[in-house]
């Protein structure tokens, strides 16, 4: 694996070096004084977690999450004078072992000294974003796994999503006593929703904040758009029960110098595990 570092233009250094990324565009010449940021996905999933188990609640390398089983206690009719039968509720659990994710940033001191911008700050901000983006990616994978486990998949042969797809997904949750709170949609499904007259007319009553990807409310559910979700997919969830995050180490940045090479490094890491909490609280909608 190649270890990458940010350097000045290799031509300035007289040799081509494998494993380097040129930063010559950042060296002051006649250059605009603001670095144009990259376009990034809007991250929406972390606030939807049913719970976040922090480092203080994970004493070892993993944590067992206990769940109260549904409908395991039976109440019976009792004849006068008869003994009252005993029963207790059931419990189950699953284990979550956080996994480490990370990236190392290496920038030559010459690059830092000569650049017009604070290249280390920009790179560390990007590292933090990419780790948060990875978290969203892991959450979507668990929503997919949960819907598959519960058999709550809704598919159609239409080119666009239909109101009946949404209501069927909601029914999947409601049949099992869950309350649909959110529908998270991909870009193509979002476009479909914006072109369904029923929702267009209803949404005129509530203009939303596009910076949060909230594009409206449908049947009392918040509608969120995420490019982390495939364009033709949508997930209806009960956010109180859909998924859980076990976080042994939050996003952490640690810096160190390689004096022998005059390079400044920052290591960005996190240790997390995502899992669906109750699979029946998730229903996936697939369009064609």
Secondary structure, DSSP 4 states (H G I P E B T S, - for coil): -PPPEEES-GGGGTS--TTEEE-GGGB-SS--SSPPPPP-PPP-SGGG-SEEE-GGG--SS-EEEEEEPTT--------TTPPPPP----EEEEEE--EEEEEEEEEEHHHHHHBSS-HHHHHHHHHHHHHHHHHHHHHHHHHHHHHHHHT--EE-SSSS--HHHHHHHHHHHHHTT----EEEE-HHHHHHHHT-HHHHHHHTT----GGGTEEEEETTEEEEE-TTS-TTEEEEE-TTTSEEEEEEEEEEEEEEEETTTTEEEEEEEEEEEEEES-GGGEEEEE--
